């Protein structure tokens, strides 16, 4: 590992790329076995989305880097490499915590130039991963957004969001608030294998109910759909039925993409757990990050009628997130990773 900005042979614990003014402390605790927290002071909280990203928002906030959910397919894995950490185990276990993110965000949103544009949370790593239970960053972030009159949305797999539902319900009385719950795998055994750090399917369905009961809109991201593992009609129909029973307003679904080093990490897992699928994946993805156009069209033909059957098509379709995962976006992710702190 490279340690920038330090004398040869001296190891004072700072992450690569962080000067001593940004680094605070490295923390390990028995409550998070195998996980290391790197507490830092960020210089900026708002990240501006590149113009070509084709996303329905221009600004994001990420309270953490790295994610203990440990999803094998997570598209954000390559961003850890910009800190000289690997996209595999390090991404799951070396978590960067922006301890001052709420204070910095409040200052940025208080500028006269701020135009109260929509801010998205949970676009890179999950703001309600387990670390949020220790650091409690989100209440301050939410208050900063509301106090500045800024609309926002949250996407999460973490049931810790339930803790903040009273605050979010109050926030929704003052600014538009959107809640998205990611729920892609209905089979619990497969979920444990591919998303080992994520709360159970049942727990997230209960979270959907709690969000709806709090009077908040709830979109469920049935994404990514994992080819040959979660794309059967039986699996998708069962999942969408459960999501509808939980009271979700709408569903967004799209196939898995495997960008950068995420592809090698996922395919390594696939080779161990489902070796018979490796050849099919090579045919489906080729040398790129995306499924073939034929598969994408086939999946749409399968999913759309199921969404309609279960009454989950009430929200107008958002722009497909996939166009932003291009080579240009990879460069943008690198730029973001280098300018976050």
C-alpha positions as a Markdown table, in Angstrom:
| # | Residue | x | y | z |
|---|---|---|---|---|
| 1 | Unk | 0.0 | 0.0 | 0.0 |
| 2 | Unk | 1.2 | 3.5 | -0.9 |
| 3 | Unk | 1.3 | 6.1 | 1.9 |
| 4 | Unk | 1.3 | 9.5 | 0.2 |
| 5 | Unk | 2.7 | 12.6 | 1.9 |
| 6 | Unk | 4.8 | 10.8 | 4.5 |
| 7 | Unk | 8.5 | 10.2 | 5.0 |
| 8 | Unk | 10.0 | 7.0 | 3.9 |
| 9 | Unk | 9.7 | 4.3 | 6.6 |
| 10 | Unk | 7.3 | 6.3 | 8.7 |
| 11 | Unk | 3.8 | 4.8 | 9.1 |
| 12 | Unk | 1.5 | 7.1 | 11.0 |
| 13 | Unk | -1.7 | 5.3 | 9.9 |
| 14 | Unk | -3.0 | 7.7 | 7.3 |
| 15 | Unk | -4.7 | 6.3 | 4.2 |
| 16 | Unk | -2.9 | 6.9 | 0.8 |
| 17 | Unk | -3.9 | 10.1 | -0.7 |
| 18 | Unk | -4.8 | 11.7 | 2.6 |
| 19 | Unk | -2.7 | 14.4 | 4.2 |
| 20 | Unk | -2.5 | 14.6 | 8.0 |
| 21 | Unk | -4.9 | 17.5 | 8.0 |
| 22 | Unk | -7.7 | 15.2 | 6.6 |
| 23 | Unk | -6.9 | 12.0 | 8.5 |
| 24 | Unk | -8.2 | 11.6 | 12.1 |
| 25 | Unk | -8.0 | 8.0 | 13.3 |
| 26 | Unk | -8.1 | 4.4 | 12.4 |
| 27 | Unk | -10.6 | 2.5 | 14.5 |
| 28 | Unk | -11.2 | -1.2 | 15.0 |
| 29 | Unk | -13.9 | -2.5 | 17.4 |
| 30 | Unk | -15.2 | -5.9 | 18.4 |
| 31 | Unk | -18.7 | -5.0 | 17.3 |
| 32 | Unk | -17.4 | -4.9 | 13.7 |
| 33 | Unk | -15.2 | -7.9 | 13.5 |
| 34 | Unk | -12.7 | -7.7 | 10.6 |
| 35 | Unk | -13.8 | -4.2 | 9.7 |
| 36 | Unk | -11.4 | -1.1 | 9.9 |
| 37 | Unk | -12.8 | 2.4 | 10.0 |
| 38 | Unk | -10.7 | 5.2 | 8.7 |
| 39 | Unk | -12.1 | 8.4 | 10.1 |
| 40 | Unk | -11.4 | 11.5 | 8.0 |
| 41 | Unk | -12.3 | 15.1 | 7.8 |
| 42 | Unk | -13.7 | 15.8 | 4.3 |
| 43 | Unk | -13.1 | 19.2 | 2.6 |
| 44 | Unk | -16.3 | 18.9 | 0.5 |
| 45 | Unk | -19.6 | 17.0 | 0.9 |
| 46 | Unk | -21.4 | 17.8 | -2.3 |
| 47 | Unk | -20.3 | 16.0 | -5.4 |
| 48 | Unk | -21.5 | 17.3 | -8.8 |
| 49 | Unk | -22.5 | 14.7 | -11.3 |
| 50 | Unk | -20.8 | 15.1 | -14.8 |
| 51 | Unk | -23.1 | 16.6 | -17.5 |
| 52 | Unk | -23.0 | 13.4 | -19.6 |
| 53 | Unk | -24.0 | 11.1 | -16.8 |
| 54 | Unk | -27.7 | 10.9 | -17.9 |
| 55 | Unk | -28.9 | 10.8 | -14.3 |
| 56 | Unk | -32.0 | 12.6 | -12.9 |
| 57 | Unk | -30.0 | 14.5 | -10.4 |
| 58 | Unk | -26.9 | 16.8 | -10.4 |
| 59 | Unk | -25.6 | 16.4 | -6.9 |
| 60 | Unk | -24.8 | 13.5 | -4.6 |
| 61 | Unk | -23.5 | 13.1 | -1.0 |
| 62 | Unk | -21.6 | 10.0 | 0.1 |
| 63 | Unk | -21.0 | 9.7 | 3.9 |
| 64 | Unk | -18.8 | 6.6 | 3.5 |
| 65 | Unk | -16.4 | 5.0 | 1.1 |
| 66 | Unk | -16.4 | 1.3 | 1.0 |
| 67 | Unk | -19.4 | -0.8 | 2.2 |
| 68 | Unk | -19.8 | -3.7 | 4.6 |
| 69 | Unk | -22.7 | -5.0 | 2.6 |
| 70 | Unk | -20.0 | -6.8 | 0.6 |
| 71 | Unk | -22.3 | -7.3 | -2.5 |
| 72 | Unk | -20.3 | -9.3 | -5.0 |
| 73 | Unk | -21.6 | -7.2 | -7.9 |
| 74 | Unk | -21.3 | -3.6 | -6.5 |
| 75 | Unk | -20.4 | -1.2 | -9.2 |
| 76 | Unk | -18.7 | 1.2 | -6.7 |
| 77 | Unk | -15.8 | -1.3 | -6.0 |
| 78 | Unk | -13.3 | 0.3 | -8.4 |
| 79 | Unk | -13.5 | 3.6 | -6.6 |
| 80 | Unk | -11.5 | 2.1 | -3.7 |
| 81 | Unk | -8.6 | 1.6 | -6.0 |
| 82 | Unk | -8.1 | 5.4 | -6.2 |
| 83 | Unk | -7.1 | 5.2 | -2.5 |
| 84 | Unk | -4.6 | 2.4 | -3.2 |
| 85 | Unk | -7.1 | -0.1 | -1.6 |
| 86 | Unk | -8.3 | -3.2 | -3.5 |
| 87 | Unk | -11.8 | -3.5 | -5.0 |
| 88 | Unk | -12.4 | -6.8 | -3.3 |
| 89 | Unk | -11.9 | -7.5 | 0.4 |
| 90 | Unk | -10.6 | -4.0 | 1.2 |
| 91 | Unk | -13.8 | -2.5 | -0.2 |
| 92 | Unk | -15.8 | -4.7 | 2.2 |
| 93 | Unk | -13.6 | -4.1 | 5.2 |
| 94 | Unk | -11.7 | -0.8 | 4.9 |
| 95 | Unk | -14.5 | 1.8 | 5.4 |
| 96 | Unk | -13.7 | 5.5 | 5.1 |
| 97 | Unk | -15.9 | 7.6 | 7.4 |
| 98 | Unk | -16.4 | 11.3 | 6.7 |
| 99 | Unk | -17.0 | 12.3 | 10.3 |
| 100 | Unk | -17.6 | 16.0 | 9.6 |
| 101 | Unk | -19.8 | 15.5 | 6.5 |
| 102 | Unk | -22.9 | 17.0 | 8.0 |
| 103 | Unk | -21.1 | 20.2 | 9.1 |
| 104 | Unk | -19.4 | 20.6 | 5.7 |
| 105 | Unk | -22.6 | 20.0 | 3.9 |
| 106 | Unk | -24.5 | 22.6 | 6.0 |
| 107 | Unk | -21.8 | 25.2 | 5.1 |
| 108 | Unk | -22.0 | 24.3 | 1.3 |
| 109 | Unk | -25.8 | 24.4 | 1.3 |
| 110 | Unk | -25.7 | 27.8 | 3.0 |
| 111 | Unk | -23.8 | 29.5 | 0.2 |
| 112 | Unk | -25.7 | 32.2 | -1.7 |
| 113 | Unk | -24.9 | 30.4 | -5.0 |
| 114 | Unk | -26.8 | 27.2 | -3.9 |
| 115 | Unk | -30.0 | 26.8 | -5.9 |
| 116 | Unk | -31.7 | 24.0 | -3.9 |
| 117 | Unk | -31.2 | 21.4 | -6.6 |
| 118 | Unk | -32.1 | 17.7 | -5.8 |
| 119 | Unk | -29.4 | 15.8 | -3.9 |
| 120 | Unk | -29.2 | 12.0 | -4.1 |
| 121 | Unk | -27.8 | 9.9 | -1.2 |
| 122 | Unk | -26.8 | 6.3 | -1.7 |
| 123 | Unk | -25.6 | 6.5 | -5.2 |
| 124 | Unk | -22.1 | 5.2 | -4.5 |
| 125 | Unk | -22.1 | 3.3 | -1.2 |
| 126 | Unk | -24.9 | 2.8 | 1.2 |
| 127 | Unk | -25.5 | 5.6 | 3.7 |
| 128 | Unk | -27.3 | 3.1 | 6.0 |
| 129 | Unk | -24.7 | 0.4 | 6.0 |
| 130 | Unk | -23.9 | -1.0 | 9.5 |
| 131 | Unk | -21.4 | 1.8 | 10.2 |
| 132 | Unk | -24.2 | 4.3 | 10.3 |
| 133 | Unk | -25.3 | 2.7 | 13.5 |
| 134 | Unk | -22.0 | 3.7 | 15.1 |
| 135 | Unk | -21.4 | 7.1 | 13.5 |
| 136 | Unk | -25.0 | 8.5 | 13.1 |
| 137 | Unk | -24.1 | 10.8 | 10.2 |
| 138 | Unk | -27.4 | 10.8 | 8.4 |
| 139 | Unk | -29.6 | 12.8 | 10.9 |
| 140 | Unk | -27.2 | 15.7 | 10.5 |
| 141 | Unk | -27.1 | 15.3 | 6.7 |
| 142 | Unk | -30.9 | 15.3 | 6.6 |
| 143 | Unk | -31.2 | 18.3 | 8.8 |
| 144 | Unk | -28.7 | 20.2 | 6.7 |
| 145 | Unk | -30.7 | 19.5 | 3.5 |
| 146 | Unk | -34.1 | 20.4 | 5.1 |
| 147 | Unk | -32.8 | 23.6 | 6.7 |
| 148 | Unk | -31.5 | 24.8 | 3.3 |
| 149 | Unk | -34.8 | 23.9 | 1.5 |
| 150 | Unk | -33.0 | 21.2 | -0.6 |
| 151 | Unk | -35.1 | 18.2 | -1.9 |
| 152 | Unk | -33.4 | 14.9 | -1.7 |
| 153 | Unk | -33.7 | 11.1 | -2.1 |
| 154 | Unk | -32.1 | 8.1 | -0.4 |
| 155 | Unk | -31.4 | 4.7 | -1.9 |
| 156 | Unk | -30.5 | 2.0 | 0.6 |
| 157 | Unk | -30.4 | -1.7 | 1.4 |
| 158 | Unk | -29.9 | -0.9 | 5.1 |
| 159 | Unk | -32.7 | -1.3 | 7.6 |
| 160 | Unk | -31.1 | 1.4 | 9.8 |
| 161 | Unk | -33.1 | 3.8 | 7.8 |
| 162 | Unk | -36.1 | 2.8 | 10.0 |
| 163 | Unk | -34.4 | 4.7 | 12.9 |
| 164 | Unk | -34.7 | 8.0 | 10.9 |
| 165 | Unk | -38.3 | 7.6 | 9.6 |
| 166 | Unk | -39.7 | 10.1 | 12.1 |
| 167 | Unk | -37.1 | 12.7 | 11.0 |
| 168 | Unk | -37.7 | 11.9 | 7.3 |
| 169 | Unk | -41.5 | 12.2 | 7.7 |
| 170 | Unk | -41.0 | 15.7 | 9.2 |
| 171 | Unk | -38.5 | 16.5 | 6.4 |
| 172 | Unk | -41.1 | 15.5 | 3.8 |
| 173 | Unk | -43.4 | 18.2 | 5.1 |
| 174 | Unk | -40.9 | 20.8 | 4.1 |
| 175 | Unk | -39.1 | 19.5 | 1.0 |
| 176 | Unk | -39.7 | 16.7 | -1.5 |
| 177 | Unk | -38.2 | 13.4 | -0.2 |
| 178 | Unk | -37.9 | 10.2 | -2.1 |
| 179 | Unk | -37.0 | 6.8 | -0.6 |
| 180 | Unk | -35.7 | 3.9 | -2.6 |
| 181 | Unk | -35.1 | 0.4 | -1.2 |
| 182 | Unk | -32.8 | -1.9 | -3.0 |
| 183 | Unk | -34.2 | -5.5 | -3.1 |
| 184 | Unk | -32.9 | -7.7 | -5.9 |
| 185 | Unk | -32.7 | -11.2 | -4.5 |
| 186 | Unk | -35.8 | -13.1 | -3.2 |
| 187 | Unk | -34.1 | -16.4 | -2.6 |
| 188 | Unk | -32.6 | -16.1 | 0.9 |
| 189 | Unk | -29.8 | -18.6 | 0.4 |
| 190 | Unk | -28.6 | -16.8 | -2.8 |
| 191 | Unk | -28.9 | -13.5 | -0.9 |
| 192 | Unk | -26.6 | -14.7 | 1.8 |
| 193 | Unk | -24.0 | -15.8 | -0.9 |
| 194 | Unk | -24.1 | -12.8 | -3.1 |
| 195 | Unk | -25.0 | -10.0 | -0.6 |
| 196 | Unk | -23.5 | -11.4 | 2.7 |
| 197 | Unk | -23.6 | -8.2 | 4.7 |
| 198 | Unk | -27.1 | -7.1 | 3.6 |
| 199 | Unk | -30.2 | -7.4 | 5.9 |
| 200 | Unk | -32.5 | -10.2 | 5.0 |
| 201 | Unk | -35.1 | -10.0 | 2.3 |
| 202 | Unk | -37.8 | -10.2 | 5.0 |
| 203 | Unk | -36.3 | -7.3 | 6.9 |
| 204 | Unk | -36.2 | -5.1 | 3.9 |
| 205 | Unk | -39.8 | -5.9 | 3.0 |
| 206 | Unk | -40.7 | -4.9 | 6.5 |
| 207 | Unk | -38.7 | -1.7 | 5.9 |
| 208 | Unk | -40.8 | -1.0 | 2.8 |
| 209 | Unk | -43.9 | -1.3 | 4.9 |
| 210 | Unk | -42.5 | 1.0 | 7.5 |
| 211 | Unk | -41.6 | 3.6 | 4.9 |
| 212 | Unk | -45.1 | 3.5 | 3.4 |
| 213 | Unk | -46.7 | 3.6 | 6.9 |
| 214 | Unk | -44.7 | 6.7 | 7.6 |
| 215 | Unk | -46.4 | 8.4 | 4.6 |
| 216 | Unk | -43.3 | 8.5 | 2.4 |
| 217 | Unk | -43.2 | 7.4 | -1.2 |
| 218 | Unk | -41.2 | 4.2 | -1.7 |
| 219 | Unk | -39.7 | 2.9 | -4.9 |
| 220 | Unk | -38.0 | -0.5 | -4.9 |
| 221 | Unk | -35.0 | -1.2 | -7.0 |
| 222 | Unk | -35.2 | -4.7 | -8.2 |
| 223 | Unk | -31.7 | -4.3 | -9.4 |
| 224 | Unk | -29.4 | -5.6 | -10.5 |
| 225 | Unk | -31.2 | -8.6 | -12.0 |
| 226 | Unk | -28.4 | -11.2 | -12.1 |
| 227 | Unk | -28.5 | -13.2 | -15.3 |
| 228 | Unk | -29.3 | -16.9 | -14.9 |
| 229 | Unk | -29.6 | -16.5 | -11.1 |
| 230 | Unk | -32.5 | -14.1 | -10.5 |
| 231 | Unk | -34.0 | -13.6 | -13.9 |
| 232 | Unk | -36.4 | -16.5 | -14.0 |
| 233 | Unk | -40.1 | -15.7 | -14.2 |
| 234 | Unk | -40.7 | -17.6 | -11.0 |
| 235 | Unk | -38.1 | -15.6 | -9.0 |
| 236 | Unk | -39.1 | -12.2 | -10.4 |
| 237 | Unk | -42.8 | -12.9 | -10.0 |
| 238 | Unk | -42.4 | -14.0 | -6.4 |
| 239 | Unk | -40.2 | -11.0 | -5.6 |
| 240 | Unk | -42.6 | -8.5 | -7.2 |
| 241 | Unk | -45.6 | -10.0 | -5.5 |
| 242 | Unk | -43.8 | -9.6 | -2.1 |
| 243 | Unk | -42.8 | -6.0 | -2.9 |
| 244 | Unk | -46.4 | -5.2 | -3.9 |
| 245 | Unk | -47.8 | -6.8 | -0.7 |
| 246 | Unk | -45.4 | -4.6 | 1.3 |
| 247 | Unk | -47.0 | -1.6 | -0.2 |
| 248 | Unk | -44.3 | -0.2 | -2.5 |
| 249 | Unk | -45.4 | 2.5 | -4.9 |
| 250 | Unk | -43.3 | 1.5 | -7.9 |
| 251 | Unk | -40.4 | -0.7 | -9.1 |
| 252 | Unk | -37.3 | -0.1 | -11.2 |
| 253 | Unk | -35.5 | -3.1 | -12.7 |
| 254 | Unk | -32.4 | -3.4 | -14.9 |
| 255 | Unk | -29.8 | -6.1 | -15.5 |
| 256 | Unk | -26.4 | -6.3 | -13.7 |
| 257 | Unk | -23.5 | -4.5 | -15.2 |
| 258 | Unk | -19.9 | -5.4 | -14.3 |
| 259 | Unk | -17.6 | -2.4 | -14.6 |
| 260 | Unk | -13.9 | -2.4 | -14.1 |
| 261 | Unk | -12.5 | -4.6 | -11.4 |
| 262 | Unk | -16.0 | -5.5 | -10.2 |
| 263 | Unk | -16.2 | -7.9 | -13.1 |
| 264 | Unk | -13.2 | -9.9 | -12.0 |
| 265 | Unk | -14.4 | -10.0 | -8.4 |
| 266 | Unk | -17.9 | -11.2 | -9.4 |
| 267 | Unk | -16.7 | -13.7 | -11.9 |
| 268 | Unk | -14.2 | -15.2 | -9.3 |
| 269 | Unk | -17.2 | -15.7 | -7.0 |
| 270 | Unk | -19.3 | -17.2 | -9.8 |
| 271 | Unk | -16.5 | -19.6 | -10.7 |
| 272 | Unk | -16.4 | -20.9 | -7.2 |
| 273 | Unk | -20.2 | -21.0 | -6.6 |
| 274 | Unk | -21.7 | -21.6 | -10.1 |
| 275 | Unk | -18.9 | -22.7 | -12.4 |
| 276 | Unk | -21.3 | -24.0 | -15.0 |
| 277 | Unk | -22.4 | -20.4 | -15.7 |
| 278 | Unk | -18.9 | -19.0 | -16.5 |
| 279 | Unk | -19.1 | -19.8 | -20.2 |
| 280 | Unk | -22.6 | -18.3 | -20.5 |
| 281 | Unk | -21.4 | -15.1 | -18.8 |
| 282 | Unk | -18.4 | -14.8 | -21.2 |
| 283 | Unk | -20.9 | -15.0 | -24.1 |
| 284 | Unk | -23.3 | -12.6 | -22.5 |
| 285 | Unk | -20.9 | -9.9 | -21.4 |
| 286 | Unk | -18.0 | -10.5 | -23.8 |
| 287 | Unk | -15.2 | -8.1 | -23.0 |
| 288 | Unk | -17.5 | -5.3 | -21.8 |
| 289 | Unk | -19.4 | -4.3 | -18.7 |
| 290 | Unk | -22.9 | -4.7 | -20.0 |
| 291 | Unk | -25.2 | -7.5 | -21.1 |
| 292 | Unk | -25.9 | -8.0 | -24.8 |
| 293 | Unk | -28.7 | -5.8 | -26.2 |
| 294 | Unk | -30.7 | -9.0 | -26.9 |
| 295 | Unk | -30.6 | -10.0 | -23.3 |
| 296 | Unk | -31.6 | -6.5 | -22.1 |
| 297 | Unk | -34.6 | -6.5 | -24.5 |
| 298 | Unk | -35.5 | -10.1 | -23.4 |
| 299 | Unk | -35.4 | -9.1 | -19.7 |
| 300 | Unk | -37.6 | -6.0 | -20.4 |
| 301 | Unk | -40.2 | -8.2 | -22.1 |
| 302 | Unk | -40.2 | -10.5 | -19.0 |
| 303 | Unk | -40.2 | -7.8 | -16.3 |
| 304 | Unk | -42.6 | -5.2 | -17.7 |
| 305 | Unk | -45.8 | -7.4 | -17.7 |
| 306 | Unk | -44.9 | -8.6 | -14.2 |
| 307 | Unk | -44.6 | -5.0 | -13.0 |
| 308 | Unk | -48.0 | -4.3 | -14.5 |
| 309 | Unk | -49.6 | -7.5 | -13.1 |
| 310 | Unk | -48.6 | -6.4 | -9.5 |
| 311 | Unk | -49.6 | -2.8 | -9.9 |
| 312 | Unk | -46.1 | -1.5 | -9.5 |
| 313 | Unk | -45.9 | 0.7 | -12.6 |
| 314 | Unk | -47.5 | 3.8 | -11.2 |
| 315 | Unk | -44.4 | 5.9 | -11.3 |
| 316 | Unk | -43.2 | 7.2 | -14.6 |
| 317 | Unk | -40.0 | 5.4 | -15.5 |
| 318 | Unk | -36.8 | 7.1 | -14.5 |
| 319 | Unk | -33.9 | 7.4 | -16.9 |
| 320 | Unk | -32.1 | 4.1 | -17.2 |
| 321 | Unk | -29.1 | 4.3 | -14.9 |
| 322 | Unk | -27.0 | 2.2 | -17.2 |
| 323 | Unk | -26.0 | 4.8 | -19.8 |
| 324 | Unk | -24.0 | 6.6 | -17.1 |
| 325 | Unk | -21.8 | 3.5 | -16.6 |
| 326 | Unk | -19.7 | 4.2 | -19.6 |
| 327 | Unk | -16.0 | 4.8 | -20.1 |
| 328 | Unk | -16.7 | 8.5 | -19.6 |
| 329 | Unk | -18.3 | 7.7 | -16.3 |
| 330 | Unk | -15.3 | 5.7 | -15.3 |
| 331 | Unk | -13.2 | 8.8 | -15.7 |
| 332 | Unk | -15.8 | 10.8 | -13.9 |
| 333 | Unk | -15.7 | 8.3 | -11.0 |
| 334 | Unk | -12.0 | 8.7 | -10.8 |
| 335 | Unk | -12.2 | 12.4 | -10.8 |
| 336 | Unk | -14.9 | 12.3 | -8.0 |
| 337 | Unk | -12.8 | 9.9 | -6.0 |
| 338 | Unk | -9.8 | 12.2 | -6.2 |
| 339 | Unk | -11.7 | 15.3 | -5.3 |
| 340 | Unk | -13.9 | 14.1 | -2.5 |
| 341 | Unk | -11.5 | 15.0 | 0.3 |
